[in-house]
């Protein structure tokens, strides 16, 4: 079976998709009362990237929205913890959008057990 590559989005389509994802993220944060402090985020046409400076942000997303966590060990004793979650939706007209919540911490920093247990192996 031959699979054709997906056509690239036009600039206008990417703008619409990015705005849809912004609204999905903002709605999720508001409706689910997720943390807004210590967070920087960017909506892309196909996902939302969240960078937090506090592990409690990732933990709150994990407890409320769920998802697996991956670890990336960086040089100089740092580890990036990334939760792979999604936005909340109660309508098939607005499908969930992937959300990746990342926190970089010292590799020797203690991390709560519930977060460690969600690491994808």
NORNORTA-V890204 format. One line per field, one symbol per residue. psi: psi as a letter, one per 30 degrees, with the letter a starting at -180 (. if undefined). A space follows every 10 residues. Layout:
psi: ???
This chain:
psi: kkkkkkkkkl eeeeeeeeee eeeeeeeeee eghlkflhkk lkklfglkkk klgkffeeee eeeeflllkl kjkllghkkk kkkjallkkg kffilkkkkj jkkklkfgkk kkeeeeffkk .
